[in-house]
């Protein structure tokens, strides 16, 4: 049976709504129901829908059809069905309903000071070969308490690889157990900001993102009442 004008209008509304407001759900649908990687699923759009299936198109031009079992009886079921699919996909992928959508920079004085100290530590590790007698960097390092420039250089040489390795591991863990779980797609601008920040400040980044998650969880709970 051919679709009626009312059917076509309903499908158009659903497609427009899903693409405009639920791109994250489409992303998770493809990962769970079609077993696509997050990279291949990112940026997908809903191209068509029927009572028995939906078809999504990925950025590489490929289409992926997800059967709706059981088929919907009418278009009025679309919202409920999409919510159920989203819940199933998130549960299977271990994705929280609390989403991180932006980067939270250090704001409190102690956070800013720590970020500055660790940034300087990174710079010292990277440019330690330029801290030589007679250079302005060496003269600045002479103010280091407990032995001046030579003590400073000895300490930097001893800690460089451990410092870098620790912060790389912390950034890996941030991606795996925080960012992915809370909807931050790898490679996006928000992801790079959090990862870059974690590379610099390490565990302090976890504390800040956990505070953000806690705040948004409370907001979500409050909205239910």
Secondary structure, DSSP 8 states (H G I E B T S, - for coil): ----HHHHHHHHHHHHHHHHH-HHHHHHHHHHHS---HHHHTT-EEEEE-SSEEEEE-TTS-EEEEE-SS--SSGGGHHHHHHHHHHHHHHHHT--SS---S-----SHHHHHHHHHHHHHHHHHHSGGG--TTSHHHHHHTTSTTTHHHHHHHHHHHHHHHHHHHHHHHHHHHIIIIITTTT--TTSHHHHHHHHHHHHHTHHHHHHHHHHHHHHHHHHHHHH-
